[in-house]
Amino acid sequence: MPTTLATVAKTYLDDADFQAAWKGFIASRDQSLTTIRPILDRFIAGQRTLEEFRSEITHALLSTDNWGATGTAWLMEINRLANYYEQAGETELRRILTGLNAANLGERIEAFYTFVVNQKPILKANNKPNGASVNPRNSAVIVSLFAFWLDKDAAPPIYYVSLRRGLRMLLDAGLLPPSSGLALYHDAIQVTSNEQHRAVVQVLDLIAATEPRLVDNPYWKERFLFWVRENPDVLSDSVMIDDDGTEPQISTVIPHTPLPATPELLLNDLIAALRSDLLIDDELIRRIYHALLAGHVILSGPPGTGKTELARRLPELLWQSEVEAGANHNPLGPAMQKQKVMTSAFATLLVTATDEWSVRTLIGGLAPISEGGKPTYRIQYGYLTQAILANWAVSESNPDGWGSPQRKSVRAPSFVSGAEQEFRGCWLVIDEFNRAPIDLALGEALTALGGSGRLRVPVDGGSTELPLPKDFRIIGTLNSFDRNYLNQLSEALKRRFAFIEIPIPTRQRRQEEQAIVLAKALREIAHLTPQVTHYPDGGLAWPGVVTISRSQAGLSLAWANPDLPLARIFTFLWHVFEVIRIYRQLGTAQAIALLRQMLIAGVVQPSMNLERWVALADQALCDTVADQLQVLLPDELEVLIAAFDPTANAATFTVKLNTILSRLRSSPRRFMTQAYALNAIVRPDGTAIVNLQEDADLYDDQNMPSLSEAQVIELFHWQDGGYPLPLFLRRLRTFKVERGL
């Protein structure tokens, strides 16, 4: 009988020996919680330092370790946090644990992951030893185990390797819908974001609905997927399922041709559709499009500018084609209606780079697997090889047939719609390119990308050549803050990619960006705001507060009353964000995170007045933006501190700014950077506000660099007044002291 998810679950439930062994294990865990929970509560309440907490939890776990927490993925990471992260580690862990539950687990995993990633260069700068940094990929198991201890009744998943590997095995066997949204990493699934966590929760709900008898206690997820990992033979003869429960359609053989250009009139429509959700200029999209016609592309830019979303949307949208869809009943239009289809567009395989990447990660190599409960080694293809193979009508297990393969279409979930679609092919998107030693990971693939068109891939018994499809592309994203990484790339790699910068939106796009930010922030907290109605086109209606509507030009927002406390604080917070952007290029994603943080606290509390909204804005700036300003230089921090000083006015701030500019003449490089930052800010009509000479030597004591009060008011938004931000201002002053030291 063919294997289905239901038959796998039944076989698991019928495994009497396994079920009996777990009963005692569960009882032991439940007993240990009576010791563990008070330890957590004392730390969260601030009654224990991180060092004291580490000592207590270590003793509790070692006395009866039935949680799998004393290994490298959990307890050793807690030790690193206590030993090397100083007060920042204790503060962050306490913040993560405070209020942690099953509902916000994904958000806390993402927050801890971001903290660990951001702390890595700080640890290095502080001369901490190698191996001092917490592994970011362990964020999920660290936070989820805490969440289970704190919210056992809600039974959040504990992201053990066995659970993540079990899900990957079910997915690879075709027993989960291909559009499940699970993020893949090596032989398991990856959870480093709230989106990835939500995908796992949806899949677990699907599994539970398939066989309700599975859900017999809070540990069923871990227990079932551990059993799947230990019994891979049960997945043989599995029947792949599609999103509607049917067997997937077969891909079709297509001609093997170079990447075609899209007809100009159709391209105009497709670019307009792409720009409706992304704040990217028409000219920039065309540059990327033309670069892809020529070869592979790296999208660089500050974090949060939409590089990853653009890398995934662009192949799906810009290579769509039109087919006739019947008679057009509009007498003013063409005789036949046209419908856009994906069969000429491209799906994407998204992978996130890490500093542990090697040739095995991208190309392939030996990897440990379990066969019949015994460890062995088999060739496992890397991400690049997997993406290329998806385009060929070949058997992965028969490399002898790779020499002259036929091109085939690819069936995959659409990033845009989420529905299963037939695409012309599959491209590889490497997110956060700068995290990996990419020259090392690509290895001999550079030769294939450089013109040979044939990738040498390891197979059982040796290696063989795999042709690259003529229309195959790699799109990478690169954090432009890491300029040192660009200098480390080999010339050979630079020649094989076009590097295109994605800038942050300017003040010219303010209204569009505000609408997108508010719409996305409210959509992400929709479960907390039932009074908000969200529309399929991205718009929304919040009666008596705000309406966001979509037109051909994109989204636009309209407040019911601009004097509403939320409307006033939104305008103020946006001005603060634009002032920060003078020195730190924060993308739209950071604006969404900032607003979401403030709104979450605001929408769940009744009778919010302006004073309370101001306090929440201050807290949100500290929680989401402040840590990204630690890298600013003392003069930049000095300007921001003066700009947000509640005792200052436009006149005194203008004097302060001009004094700083005059002082910086003795440091030409710092003066040039400061002048460049101020010159870069433009009005909504695109004209520059100031035009300082960026060469300090062009000024002297009779010709000092200075800005007028009117220019300062326009640059730093003094025209509308402001509100005190004591917490945020304190953080900035702390950073300035630390930079001074």
C-alpha positions as CSV (number, residue, x, y, z in Angstrom):
1,M,0.0,0.0,0.0
2,P,1.4,3.5,-0.9
3,T,2.6,5.5,2.1
4,T,0.7,8.6,3.0
5,L,0.9,10.9,6.0
6,A,-2.0,9.1,7.6
7,T,-0.3,5.7,7.2
8,V,2.9,7.0,8.7
9,A,1.0,8.4,11.7
10,K,-0.9,5.1,12.1
11,T,2.4,3.1,12.0
12,Y,3.8,5.4,14.7
13,L,0.8,5.0,16.9
14,D,1.0,1.2,16.5
15,D,4.7,1.1,17.7
16,A,3.9,-0.1,21.2
17,D,7.5,-0.3,22.4
18,F,8.2,3.3,21.4
19,Q,5.0,4.5,23.0
20,A,5.7,2.7,26.3
21,A,9.2,4.0,26.5
22,W,8.0,7.6,26.2
23,K,5.4,7.3,28.9
24,G,8.0,7.2,31.7
25,F,10.1,9.9,29.9
26,I,7.1,12.2,29.9
27,A,6.4,11.7,33.6
28,S,10.0,12.5,34.4
29,R,9.8,15.7,32.4
30,D,6.6,16.8,34.0
31,Q,8.2,16.3,37.4
32,S,11.3,18.3,36.5
33,L,9.2,21.3,35.5
34,T,8.4,21.8,39.2
35,T,12.1,22.7,39.7
36,I,12.8,24.5,36.4
37,R,9.8,26.9,36.4
38,P,10.7,28.7,39.6
39,I,14.3,29.1,38.4
40,L,13.0,30.8,35.3
41,D,10.5,33.0,37.2
42,R,13.3,34.3,39.6
43,F,15.5,35.3,36.6
44,I,12.7,37.0,34.7
45,A,11.7,38.9,37.8
46,G,15.3,40.2,38.2
47,Q,15.9,38.2,41.4
48,R,18.8,36.4,39.8
49,T,21.6,37.5,37.5
50,L,22.4,35.6,34.4
51,E,25.4,34.0,36.1
52,E,23.2,32.8,39.0
53,F,20.5,31.6,36.7
54,R,23.0,29.7,34.6
55,S,24.3,28.0,37.8
56,E,20.8,27.0,39.0
57,I,19.5,25.8,35.6
58,T,22.7,23.8,35.0
59,H,22.3,22.0,38.4
60,A,18.6,21.3,37.7
61,L,19.3,19.9,34.2
62,L,22.3,17.8,35.1
63,S,20.5,16.2,38.0
64,T,17.9,14.8,35.6
65,D,18.6,15.7,32.0
66,N,15.5,14.5,30.2
67,W,15.2,17.6,28.1
68,G,18.2,17.1,25.8
69,A,19.4,20.5,27.0
70,T,22.9,19.8,28.3
71,G,24.6,19.6,24.9
72,T,26.1,22.1,22.6
73,A,22.8,23.5,21.2
74,W,21.4,24.7,24.5
75,L,23.3,24.7,27.7
76,M,26.6,25.5,26.1
77,E,25.0,28.4,24.4
78,I,23.6,29.7,27.7
79,N,27.2,29.4,29.0
80,R,28.5,31.5,26.1
81,L,25.8,34.1,26.8
82,A,26.8,34.3,30.4
83,N,30.6,34.2,29.9
84,Y,31.1,36.6,27.0
85,Y,28.0,38.8,26.4
86,E,28.3,40.8,29.7
87,Q,25.2,42.9,30.6
88,A,23.9,42.9,27.1
89,G,23.4,39.1,27.2
90,E,21.5,39.2,30.5
91,T,19.3,42.1,29.4
92,E,18.4,40.5,26.1
93,L,17.7,37.1,27.5
94,R,15.4,38.6,30.2
95,R,13.6,40.7,27.6
96,I,13.1,37.6,25.4
97,L,11.8,35.5,28.4
98,T,9.5,38.2,29.8
99,G,6.0,37.3,28.6
100,L,7.3,34.6,26.3
101,N,4.5,32.2,25.3
102,A,3.4,30.0,22.3
103,A,1.7,33.0,20.6
104,N,4.8,35.2,20.4
105,L,7.4,32.4,20.1
106,G,8.3,33.2,16.4
107,E,8.8,36.9,17.2
108,R,11.1,36.1,20.1
109,I,13.1,33.6,18.1
110,E,13.6,36.3,15.4
111,A,14.5,38.9,18.0
112,F,17.1,36.6,19.7
113,Y,18.5,35.6,16.3
114,T,18.9,39.2,15.3
115,F,20.6,40.0,18.6
116,V,23.1,37.2,18.3
117,V,23.9,38.2,14.7
118,N,24.4,41.8,15.6
119,Q,26.5,41.0,18.7
120,K,29.0,38.8,16.7
121,P,31.1,41.8,15.4
122,I,30.9,43.4,18.8
123,L,32.4,40.4,20.5
124,K,35.1,40.3,17.9
125,A,35.9,44.0,18.3
126,N,36.1,43.4,22.1
127,N,38.7,40.6,21.5
128,K,36.5,37.8,22.8
129,P,38.0,34.4,22.0
130,N,37.0,32.4,18.9
131,G,33.9,30.3,19.7
132,A,32.6,32.9,22.1
133,S,29.6,33.8,19.9
134,V,26.3,32.0,20.3
135,N,25.4,30.1,17.0
136,P,22.5,32.1,15.5
137,R,20.9,28.9,14.1
138,N,20.5,27.6,17.7
139,S,18.2,30.5,18.4
140,A,15.1,28.4,17.7
141,V,15.9,25.6,20.1
142,I,17.1,28.0,22.8
143,V,14.0,30.2,22.8
144,S,11.5,27.4,22.1
145,L,12.6,25.3,25.0
146,F,12.2,28.3,27.3
147,A,8.7,28.8,25.7
148,F,7.7,25.3,26.4
149,W,8.8,25.5,30.1
150,L,6.8,28.8,30.4
151,D,3.7,27.8,28.4
152,K,3.5,24.0,28.5
153,D,-0.3,23.9,28.2
154,A,-0.2,25.7,24.8
155,A,2.4,23.1,23.7
156,P,4.7,25.2,21.5
157,P,7.1,23.2,19.3
158,I,10.6,22.6,20.7
159,Y,13.0,23.0,17.8
160,Y,15.2,20.1,18.5
161,V,17.3,18.8,15.5
162,S,15.1,15.7,15.5
163,L,11.9,17.8,15.0
164,R,13.4,19.9,12.2
165,R,14.9,16.8,10.5
166,G,11.7,14.9,10.8
167,L,9.8,17.7,9.1
168,R,12.4,17.8,6.3
169,M,12.1,14.1,5.8
170,L,8.3,14.3,5.5
171,L,8.6,17.2,3.0
172,D,11.3,15.4,0.9
173,A,9.0,12.3,0.8
174,G,6.2,14.4,-0.6
175,L,4.0,13.9,2.4
176,L,3.6,17.6,3.0
177,P,2.3,20.2,0.5
178,P,5.2,21.6,-1.6
179,S,4.0,25.2,-0.8
180,S,4.1,24.6,3.0
181,G,6.6,27.5,3.2
182,L,9.2,25.6,5.3
183,A,12.7,27.1,5.0
184,L,15.3,24.5,4.2
185,Y,18.8,24.2,5.6
186,H,21.1,21.2,4.8
187,D,19.1,18.1,5.8
188,A,16.6,19.8,8.1
189,I,14.3,22.8,8.1
190,Q,15.4,26.2,9.5
191,V,13.7,28.5,11.9
192,T,15.2,31.9,12.4
193,S,12.2,34.2,11.8
194,N,8.6,34.5,12.8
195,E,7.5,33.8,9.2
196,Q,9.5,30.5,9.3
197,H,8.0,29.6,12.7
198,R,4.4,30.3,11.4
199,A,5.0,27.9,8.5
200,V,6.1,25.2,10.9
201,V,3.0,25.7,13.1
202,Q,0.7,25.5,10.0
203,V,2.4,22.2,9.0
204,L,2.1,20.8,12.5
205,D,-1.6,21.7,12.4
206,L,-2.0,19.9,9.1
207,I,-0.3,16.8,10.6
208,A,-2.6,16.9,13.7
209,A,-5.7,17.2,11.4
210,T,-4.6,14.2,9.4
211,E,-4.5,12.0,12.5
212,P,-6.1,13.6,15.6
213,R,-5.0,10.7,17.8
214,L,-1.5,12.0,17.6
215,V,-2.4,14.9,19.8
216,D,-2.5,13.0,23.1
217,N,-0.1,15.2,25.1
218,P,2.0,18.4,24.8
219,Y,5.0,16.4,23.7
220,W,3.4,14.8,20.6
221,K,5.2,17.0,18.0
222,E,8.7,16.2,19.3
223,R,7.8,12.6,19.9
224,F,6.2,11.9,16.4
225,L,9.0,13.7,14.4
226,F,11.7,12.0,16.5
227,W,10.2,8.7,15.6
228,V,10.0,9.7,11.9
229,R,13.7,10.5,11.9
230,E,14.6,7.2,13.5
231,N,12.4,5.2,11.1
232,P,13.2,6.5,7.6
233,D,12.1,3.2,6.0
234,V,8.5,4.0,6.8
235,L,8.6,6.8,4.2
236,S,9.3,4.5,1.3
237,D,6.7,4.3,-1.5
238,S,5.3,7.6,-0.4
239,V,2.7,9.3,-2.5
240,M,3.4,13.0,-3.1
241,I,0.5,15.3,-2.3
242,D,-0.3,18.7,-3.8
243,D,-2.0,21.6,-2.0
244,D,-5.4,20.4,-2.9
245,G,-4.7,16.8,-1.9
246,T,-4.2,15.5,-5.4
247,E,-1.1,14.1,-7.0
248,P,1.0,16.9,-8.6
249,Q,0.9,17.5,-12.3
250,I,3.9,16.4,-14.4
251,S,6.3,19.0,-15.7
252,T,6.5,19.5,-19.4
253,V,9.6,19.3,-21.7
254,I,10.5,22.7,-23.1
255,P,13.1,24.0,-25.5
256,H,16.6,24.8,-24.1
257,T,17.1,28.4,-25.1
258,P,18.8,31.5,-23.6
259,L,16.9,33.8,-21.3
260,P,14.5,35.8,-23.6
261,A,13.6,39.5,-23.3
262,T,10.0,40.4,-22.4
263,P,8.1,42.5,-25.0
264,E,8.4,46.2,-24.1
265,L,4.7,47.0,-23.6
266,L,4.2,44.0,-21.4
267,L,7.4,44.8,-19.5
268,N,6.0,48.2,-18.7
269,D,2.9,46.6,-17.1
270,L,4.9,44.0,-15.2
271,I,7.3,46.7,-13.8
272,A,4.3,48.7,-12.7
273,A,2.9,45.6,-10.9
274,L,6.3,45.0,-9.2
275,R,6.6,48.7,-8.1
276,S,3.1,48.6,-6.5
277,D,4.5,46.9,-3.4
278,L,8.2,47.9,-3.5
279,L,9.6,51.4,-3.3
280,I,12.0,51.0,-6.2
281,D,12.4,53.3,-9.2
282,D,11.4,52.1,-12.7
283,E,15.0,52.9,-14.0
284,L,16.6,50.7,-11.2
285,I,14.3,47.8,-12.0
286,R,15.2,48.0,-15.7
287,R,18.9,48.0,-14.7
288,I,18.5,44.8,-12.8
289,Y,16.4,43.3,-15.6
290,H,19.0,44.1,-18.2
291,A,21.8,42.8,-15.9
292,L,19.9,39.5,-15.6
293,L,19.5,39.2,-19.4
294,A,23.4,39.3,-19.4
295,G,24.1,37.1,-16.4
296,H,24.1,36.8,-12.6
297,V,23.3,39.7,-10.2
298,I,24.1,40.8,-6.7
299,L,21.7,43.2,-5.1
300,S,23.5,45.3,-2.5
301,G,22.1,47.9,-0.1
302,P,21.3,48.7,3.5
303,P,19.2,46.2,5.5
304,G,15.5,46.4,5.1
305,T,15.4,47.9,1.5
306,G,13.5,44.9,0.1
307,K,16.5,43.2,-1.6
308,T,15.3,39.7,-0.8
309,E,11.7,40.3,-1.7
310,L,12.8,41.9,-5.0
311,A,15.1,39.0,-5.8
312,R,12.1,36.6,-5.4
313,R,9.4,38.7,-7.1
314,L,11.4,39.9,-10.1
315,P,12.0,36.5,-11.7
316,E,8.3,35.6,-11.3
317,L,6.9,38.9,-12.6
318,L,9.2,40.3,-15.3
319,W,9.2,37.1,-17.4
320,Q,5.5,36.5,-17.4
321,S,3.8,36.2,-20.8
322,E,0.4,36.8,-22.1
323,V,-2.1,34.4,-23.7
324,E,-5.5,34.9,-25.2
325,A,-8.3,34.4,-22.7
326,G,-11.4,34.6,-24.9
327,A,-13.4,37.4,-26.5
328,N,-13.3,40.9,-25.0
329,H,-16.8,42.2,-24.3
330,N,-15.5,45.8,-23.9
331,P,-16.1,47.4,-27.3
332,L,-13.4,50.0,-26.7
333,G,-10.7,47.3,-26.1
334,P,-9.0,44.7,-28.3
335,A,-11.0,41.9,-29.8
336,M,-9.4,39.3,-27.5
337,Q,-8.7,39.5,-23.8
338,K,-5.2,38.8,-22.5
339,Q,-4.2,36.8,-19.4
340,K,-0.8,36.8,-17.8
341,V,0.7,33.3,-17.1
342,M,3.7,32.0,-15.2
343,T,4.8,29.4,-17.7
344,S,7.5,31.7,-19.0
345,A,8.6,33.0,-15.6
346,F,10.9,31.6,-13.0
347,A,10.5,30.2,-9.5
348,T,13.3,30.7,-6.9
349,L,15.0,28.6,-4.4
350,L,15.9,30.8,-1.5
351,V,18.8,29.9,0.8
352,T,20.5,32.1,3.5
353,A,24.2,32.1,3.6
354,T,26.2,31.5,6.8
355,D,29.8,31.6,7.8
356,E,30.0,27.8,7.9
357,W,29.3,27.4,4.1
358,S,31.7,25.3,2.1
359,V,31.8,23.6,-1.3
360,R,29.5,20.8,0.2
361,T,26.9,23.5,1.0
362,L,26.5,24.8,-2.6
363,I,27.8,22.0,-4.8
364,G,27.5,18.8,-2.7
365,G,29.5,16.1,-0.8
366,L,29.3,13.3,1.6
367,A,26.8,13.7,4.4
368,P,25.8,11.4,7.3
369,I,22.4,9.7,7.1
370,S,20.7,6.9,8.9
371,E,19.7,3.7,7.1
372,G,17.8,1.1,9.1
373,G,18.9,2.8,12.3
374,K,22.6,2.6,11.3
375,P,24.8,5.6,10.4
376,T,26.2,5.7,6.9
377,Y,27.3,8.3,4.4
378,R,25.8,9.3,1.1
379,I,26.3,12.1,-1.5
380,Q,24.0,15.0,-0.7
381,Y,23.7,17.7,-3.4
382,G,24.2,21.3,-2.4
383,Y,21.8,24.2,-3.1
384,L,23.2,25.2,-6.4
385,T,23.2,21.6,-7.7
386,Q,19.6,21.2,-6.5
387,A,18.4,24.4,-8.2
388,I,20.1,23.4,-11.5
389,L,18.7,19.8,-11.4
390,A,15.2,21.2,-10.9
391,N,15.4,22.5,-14.5
392,W,16.4,19.2,-16.2
393,A,14.4,16.2,-17.0
394,V,16.9,13.8,-15.3
395,S,17.0,11.4,-12.4
396,E,19.1,12.7,-9.5
397,S,20.0,9.1,-8.7
398,N,21.4,8.4,-12.2
399,P,24.1,10.9,-13.0
400,D,25.0,8.9,-16.1
401,G,22.0,10.6,-17.8
402,W,23.1,14.1,-17.1
403,G,25.3,14.6,-20.1
404,S,22.7,15.8,-22.6
405,P,19.5,16.4,-20.6
406,Q,16.2,17.9,-21.8
407,R,14.9,21.1,-20.3
408,K,11.7,20.8,-18.4
409,S,9.3,23.2,-16.7
410,V,9.3,23.4,-12.9
411,R,6.3,23.1,-10.6
412,A,6.7,25.1,-7.5
413,P,4.8,27.4,-5.1
414,S,4.6,31.0,-6.2
415,F,6.3,33.5,-3.9
416,V,3.8,36.1,-4.9
417,S,0.6,34.1,-4.6
418,G,1.6,31.1,-2.6
419,A,-0.2,28.8,-5.0
420,E,1.4,25.9,-6.9
421,Q,2.4,27.1,-10.4
422,E,4.1,25.8,-13.5
423,F,7.2,27.9,-14.2
424,R,9.7,27.9,-17.0
425,G,12.6,27.2,-14.6
426,C,14.1,27.7,-11.1
427,W,16.7,30.2,-10.1
428,L,18.9,30.3,-7.0
429,V,18.6,33.2,-4.6
430,I,21.4,33.5,-2.0
431,D,20.3,35.8,0.8
432,E,22.9,37.7,2.9
433,F,25.7,36.8,0.6
434,N,28.2,38.6,2.9
435,R,27.8,36.0,5.7
436,A,29.5,33.2,3.7
437,P,33.0,32.6,2.4
438,I,31.4,32.6,-1.0
439,D,34.6,32.1,-3.1
440,L,35.3,29.0,-1.1
441,A,31.7,27.7,-1.2
442,L,31.4,28.2,-5.0
443,G,34.8,26.5,-5.6
444,E,34.9,25.1,-9.2
445,A,31.5,26.5,-9.9
446,L,33.2,29.8,-10.8
447,T,34.5,28.1,-13.9
448,A,30.9,27.0,-14.8
449,L,29.5,30.5,-14.1
450,G,32.4,32.0,-16.1
451,G,31.5,30.5,-19.4
452,S,32.2,26.7,-19.4
453,G,28.5,26.1,-18.6
454,R,29.2,22.8,-16.9
455,L,29.3,22.2,-13.2
456,R,31.4,19.4,-11.8
457,V,29.3,17.7,-9.1
458,P,30.4,14.9,-6.7
459,V,28.4,11.7,-7.1
460,D,28.7,8.2,-5.7
461,G,31.9,6.7,-7.0
462,G,33.5,10.0,-8.3
463,S,32.2,13.1,-10.0
464,T,30.4,14.1,-13.2
465,E,29.5,17.2,-15.1
466,L,26.1,18.9,-14.9
467,P,25.2,21.4,-17.6
468,L,23.9,24.8,-16.5
469,P,20.6,25.8,-18.3
470,K,21.2,28.7,-20.6
471,D,18.4,30.7,-18.8
472,F,19.6,29.8,-15.3
473,R,20.6,32.7,-13.0
474,I,21.9,33.3,-9.5
475,I,20.7,36.4,-7.6
476,G,22.5,37.3,-4.4
477,T,21.7,39.9,-1.8
478,L,24.4,41.7,0.0
479,N,24.4,44.0,3.1
480,S,26.2,47.1,1.8
481,F,27.1,48.1,5.4
482,D,29.7,45.3,5.2
483,R,32.1,47.1,2.7
484,N,35.0,45.0,4.0
485,Y,33.3,41.9,2.6
486,L,33.3,43.4,-0.9
487,N,37.0,44.0,-0.7
488,Q,37.5,40.3,0.2
489,L,35.7,39.0,-2.9
490,S,38.0,37.6,-5.6
491,E,38.2,39.4,-8.9
492,A,37.1,36.1,-10.6
493,L,33.8,36.2,-8.6
494,K,33.3,39.9,-9.2
495,R,33.6,39.4,-12.9
496,R,30.8,36.8,-12.8
497,F,28.2,39.1,-11.1
498,A,26.8,42.5,-11.8
499,F,26.6,44.5,-8.5
500,I,23.5,46.8,-8.3
501,E,22.8,49.0,-5.3
502,I,19.3,49.2,-3.8
503,P,19.1,52.5,-1.9
504,I,16.7,53.4,0.9
505,P,13.7,55.4,-0.2
506,T,14.2,59.2,-0.2
507,R,11.9,61.8,1.2
508,Q,10.5,62.1,-2.3
509,R,8.7,58.7,-1.7
510,R,7.5,59.6,1.8
511,Q,3.8,59.3,1.3
512,E,4.1,56.0,-0.6
513,E,6.5,54.6,2.0
514,Q,4.3,55.7,4.9
515,A,1.3,53.9,3.4
516,I,3.2,50.7,2.8
517,V,4.7,50.8,6.3
518,L,1.5,51.4,8.2
519,A,-0.4,48.8,6.0
520,K,2.2,46.1,6.6
521,A,2.6,46.8,10.3
522,L,-1.2,46.6,10.9
523,R,-1.4,43.5,8.8
524,E,1.3,41.8,10.9
525,I,-0.7,42.5,14.1
526,A,-4.1,41.8,12.5
527,H,-4.9,39.2,15.2
528,L,-4.8,42.0,17.8
529,T,-6.9,44.5,16.0
530,P,-10.2,42.9,14.9
531,Q,-11.6,46.4,14.2
532,V,-9.2,46.7,11.2
533,T,-10.5,45.3,7.9
534,H,-7.7,44.2,5.5
535,Y,-8.3,44.0,1.8
536,P,-6.7,41.5,-0.7
537,D,-5.0,44.3,-2.6
538,G,-3.0,45.4,0.5
539,G,-5.3,48.2,1.6
540,L,-7.2,48.4,4.9
541,A,-9.9,50.3,6.7
542,W,-9.8,51.2,10.4
543,P,-13.1,53.0,11.0
544,G,-12.6,56.4,12.6
545,V,-8.8,56.2,12.4
546,V,-7.3,55.6,9.0
547,T,-7.9,54.2,5.5
548,I,-5.3,52.9,3.2
549,S,-6.4,52.4,-0.4
550,R,-4.7,51.2,-3.6
551,S,-4.7,52.9,-6.9
552,Q,-2.5,52.4,-10.0
553,A,0.1,54.6,-8.4
554,G,0.3,52.3,-5.3
555,L,-1.0,52.6,-1.7
556,S,-2.0,55.9,-0.1
557,L,-3.2,56.6,3.4
558,A,-5.8,59.0,4.7
559,W,-6.3,59.8,8.4
560,A,-9.9,60.3,9.6
561,N,-8.6,63.2,11.6
562,P,-5.0,64.4,11.5
563,D,-5.3,65.5,15.1
564,L,-5.9,62.0,16.3
565,P,-3.2,61.0,18.9
566,L,-2.1,58.1,16.7
567,A,-2.0,60.3,13.6
568,R,0.1,62.9,15.4
569,I,2.5,60.3,16.9
570,F,2.8,58.6,13.5
571,T,3.9,61.8,11.9
572,F,6.3,62.6,14.7
573,L,7.8,59.1,14.7
574,W,8.3,59.3,10.9
575,H,10.2,62.6,11.3
576,V,12.4,61.0,13.9
577,F,13.1,58.0,11.6
578,E,14.0,60.4,8.7
579,V,16.4,62.3,11.0
580,I,18.1,59.0,12.0
581,R,18.3,58.1,8.3
582,I,20.6,61.1,7.7
583,Y,23.4,59.1,9.4
584,R,22.2,55.5,9.4
585,Q,20.6,54.1,6.2
586,L,17.6,52.2,7.7
587,G,15.3,50.5,5.2
588,T,11.6,50.2,5.0
589,A,11.6,46.9,6.9
590,Q,13.1,48.8,10.0
591,A,10.3,51.3,9.8
592,I,7.8,48.5,9.8
593,A,9.4,46.9,12.8
594,L,9.5,50.2,14.6
595,L,5.8,51.0,14.0
596,R,4.7,47.4,14.7
597,Q,6.4,47.5,18.1
598,M,4.6,50.7,19.0
599,L,1.2,49.5,17.7
600,I,1.3,46.2,19.4
601,A,1.4,47.8,22.8
602,G,-1.0,50.5,21.8
603,V,-3.8,48.5,20.2
604,V,-4.2,46.1,23.2
605,Q,-4.6,48.9,25.7
606,P,-7.9,50.9,26.0
607,S,-8.1,54.7,26.0
608,M,-4.8,55.5,24.5
609,N,-4.0,59.2,24.8
610,L,-1.2,61.2,23.1
611,E,1.1,61.0,26.2
612,R,0.9,57.3,26.3
613,W,1.5,57.0,22.5
614,V,4.7,59.2,23.0
615,A,5.9,56.8,25.7
616,L,5.3,53.8,23.5
617,A,7.2,55.5,20.6
618,D,10.1,56.1,22.9
619,Q,10.2,52.5,24.0
620,A,9.8,51.2,20.4
621,L,12.8,53.3,19.3
622,C,14.9,51.7,22.0
623,D,13.7,48.2,21.2
624,T,14.0,48.2,17.4
625,V,16.3,51.1,16.3
626,A,18.7,52.1,19.1
627,D,21.1,49.1,18.8
628,Q,21.6,49.7,15.1
629,L,23.0,53.2,16.0
630,Q,25.9,51.8,18.1
631,V,28.1,52.0,15.0
632,L,27.7,55.8,14.5
633,L,30.7,57.9,15.1
634,P,30.8,60.4,18.0
635,D,30.1,63.5,15.9
636,E,27.0,61.8,14.3
637,L,25.7,60.8,17.7
638,E,26.4,64.3,19.0
639,V,24.2,65.8,16.3
640,L,21.4,63.3,17.0
641,I,21.5,63.9,20.7
642,A,21.3,67.6,20.1
643,A,18.4,67.1,17.6
644,F,16.3,65.2,20.2
645,D,17.2,67.3,23.2
646,P,13.9,68.5,24.6
647,T,15.4,71.7,26.0
648,A,16.7,72.8,22.6
649,N,15.0,74.9,20.0
650,A,15.7,75.5,16.3
651,A,18.1,78.4,17.0
652,T,20.2,76.7,19.6
653,F,20.4,73.5,17.6
654,T,21.5,75.4,14.5
655,V,24.4,76.9,16.5
656,K,25.3,73.5,17.9
657,L,25.3,71.9,14.4
658,N,27.5,74.7,12.9
659,T,29.9,74.4,15.8
660,I,30.3,70.7,15.2
661,L,30.9,71.3,11.5
662,S,33.5,74.0,12.2
663,R,35.3,71.7,14.7
664,L,35.4,68.8,12.1
665,R,37.5,70.9,9.7
666,S,40.5,69.6,11.6
667,S,39.5,66.0,10.6
668,P,38.9,66.2,6.8
669,R,37.6,62.7,6.5
670,R,35.0,63.1,9.2
671,F,34.0,66.5,7.8
672,M,33.6,65.0,4.3
673,T,31.4,62.2,5.7
674,Q,29.3,64.7,7.7
675,A,28.8,67.0,4.8
676,Y,28.0,64.2,2.4
677,A,25.3,62.9,4.8
678,L,23.7,66.3,5.0
679,N,24.0,67.0,1.3
680,A,22.3,63.7,0.4
681,I,18.9,64.7,1.9
682,V,16.5,66.0,-0.6
683,R,13.1,67.6,-0.4
684,P,9.9,65.8,-1.6
685,D,10.4,67.6,-4.9
686,G,13.9,66.1,-5.3
687,T,15.9,69.4,-4.7
688,A,18.8,69.4,-2.2
689,I,18.2,71.2,1.1
690,V,21.9,72.1,1.6
691,N,25.0,72.1,-0.6
692,L,28.1,72.1,1.6
693,Q,31.6,71.8,0.2
694,E,32.7,68.3,1.1
695,D,36.4,69.3,1.1
696,A,37.3,70.8,4.5
697,D,40.3,72.7,3.0
698,L,37.9,74.9,1.0
699,Y,36.8,76.6,4.3
700,D,38.8,78.9,6.5
701,D,38.2,81.1,9.5
702,Q,36.6,83.8,7.3
703,N,34.5,81.2,5.4
704,M,33.2,78.8,8.0
705,P,30.9,75.9,7.0
706,S,27.4,76.7,8.2
707,L,23.7,76.1,7.7
708,S,20.9,78.5,8.1
709,E,18.2,78.0,10.6
710,A,15.7,77.5,7.8
711,Q,17.9,74.7,6.4
712,V,18.3,73.0,9.8
713,I,14.5,73.2,10.4
714,E,13.9,71.5,7.1
715,L,16.6,68.9,7.5
716,F,15.8,67.9,11.1
717,H,12.0,68.5,11.1
718,W,12.0,71.3,13.7
719,Q,9.0,72.9,11.9
720,D,6.4,70.8,13.7
721,G,7.8,70.6,17.2
722,G,8.3,67.3,18.9
723,Y,7.9,65.2,22.0
724,P,10.5,64.1,24.6
725,L,12.2,60.7,24.1
726,P,14.1,60.3,27.4
727,L,14.8,56.5,27.0
728,F,16.0,56.8,23.4
729,L,18.1,59.9,24.2
730,R,19.7,58.1,27.1
731,R,20.7,55.2,24.8
732,L,22.3,57.6,22.4
733,R,24.3,59.3,25.1
734,T,25.5,55.9,26.3
735,F,26.6,55.0,22.8
736,K,28.5,58.4,22.6
737,V,30.3,57.7,25.9
738,E,31.2,54.2,24.7
739,R,32.5,55.5,21.4
740,G,34.5,58.1,23.2
741,L,36.1,55.5,25.4
